[in-house]
């Protein structure tokens, strides 16, 4: 069946992976611009740009992995980069959520 191409066809898997990476790179870039405009020169603004930098570095590692025909150390580096990007993005998201919560509800938690 056609849907098995998404798991069994290496070319299709790579294509979807690459499109997802392009989309993530664009979203990270737009997010960095949005946060920087909203909160210039703040920790959150710098973190947003750091996230974009990490996503960009992850893309470079992924491209190099393909160009070098997938040597194991580059492939593992790309996997580790994914974990680092996910961890940083999660921490950044939580920090932004705390800012939103205190901005929207300044008396939250006080009696």
C-alpha positions as CSV (number, residue, x, y, z in Angstrom):
1,X,0.0,0.0,0.0
2,X,1.1,3.6,-0.7
3,X,1.3,4.6,3.0
4,X,4.1,2.1,3.6
5,X,6.4,4.4,1.5
6,X,6.6,6.7,4.6
7,X,8.4,3.9,6.6
8,X,9.8,1.4,4.0
9,X,11.0,3.7,1.2
10,X,14.3,5.3,2.2
11,X,14.0,8.0,-0.5
12,X,10.5,9.0,0.8
13,X,11.7,8.9,4.4
14,X,14.6,11.2,3.6
15,X,12.3,13.5,1.6
16,X,9.9,13.8,4.5
17,X,12.7,14.3,7.0
18,X,14.2,17.1,4.8
19,X,10.9,18.9,4.4
20,X,10.3,18.7,8.1
21,X,13.7,20.1,8.7
22,X,13.1,23.0,6.3
23,X,9.8,23.7,8.1
24,X,11.4,23.6,11.5
25,X,14.2,25.9,10.4
26,X,11.7,28.5,9.1
27,X,9.6,28.2,12.3
28,X,12.7,28.6,14.5
29,X,13.7,31.7,12.5
30,X,10.3,33.3,12.7
31,X,10.1,32.5,16.4
32,X,13.4,34.2,17.0
33,X,12.3,37.3,15.2
34,X,9.0,37.4,17.0
35,X,10.4,37.0,20.5
36,X,13.3,39.4,19.8
37,X,10.8,42.1,18.6
38,X,8.6,41.5,21.6
39,X,11.3,41.2,24.2
40,X,14.5,42.8,22.7
41,X,17.8,42.2,24.6
42,X,16.2,39.9,27.2
43,X,17.1,36.3,28.1
44,X,14.1,35.1,26.2
45,X,15.1,36.9,23.1
46,X,18.7,35.5,23.3
47,X,17.4,32.0,23.9
48,X,15.1,32.3,20.9
49,X,18.2,33.1,18.7
50,X,20.2,30.3,20.4
51,X,17.4,27.9,19.5
52,X,17.6,29.1,15.9
53,X,21.4,28.7,16.0
54,X,21.1,25.1,17.4
55,X,18.5,24.2,14.7
56,X,20.8,25.6,12.0
57,X,23.8,23.7,13.4
58,X,21.6,20.5,13.4
59,X,20.8,21.1,9.8
60,X,24.4,21.6,8.9
61,X,25.3,18.3,10.7
62,X,22.5,16.5,8.9
63,X,23.6,17.9,5.5
64,X,27.2,16.9,6.2
65,X,26.1,13.4,7.3
66,X,24.4,12.9,3.9
67,X,27.3,14.5,1.9
68,X,29.8,12.2,3.6
69,X,27.6,9.2,2.9
70,X,26.5,8.6,6.5
71,X,29.6,7.8,8.5
72,X,28.5,6.5,11.9
73,X,30.1,9.4,13.9
74,X,28.3,12.0,11.9
75,X,25.0,10.1,12.1
76,X,25.4,9.8,15.9
77,X,26.3,13.5,16.1
78,X,23.1,14.3,14.2
79,X,21.1,12.1,16.7
80,X,22.7,13.8,19.6
81,X,22.1,17.2,18.1
82,X,18.4,16.3,17.8
83,X,18.3,15.5,21.5
84,X,20.0,18.8,22.4
85,X,17.7,20.8,20.2
86,X,14.6,19.1,21.8
87,X,15.9,19.6,25.3
88,X,16.7,23.3,24.7
89,X,13.4,23.9,22.9
90,X,11.5,22.3,25.8
91,X,13.4,24.5,28.4
92,X,12.8,27.6,26.2
93,X,9.1,26.8,25.8
94,X,8.7,26.3,29.6
95,X,10.5,29.6,30.3
96,X,8.3,31.4,27.8
97,X,5.2,29.8,29.4
98,X,6.2,31.1,32.8
99,X,6.6,34.6,31.4
100,X,3.2,34.4,29.7
101,X,1.7,33.2,32.9
102,X,3.1,36.0,35.0
103,X,2.2,38.6,32.3
104,X,-1.4,37.4,32.0
105,X,-1.9,36.7,35.7
106,X,0.4,39.0,37.7
107,X,-1.1,37.9,41.0
108,X,-0.9,34.2,40.3
109,X,0.3,32.4,43.3
110,X,0.0,35.3,45.8
111,X,-2.7,35.6,48.4
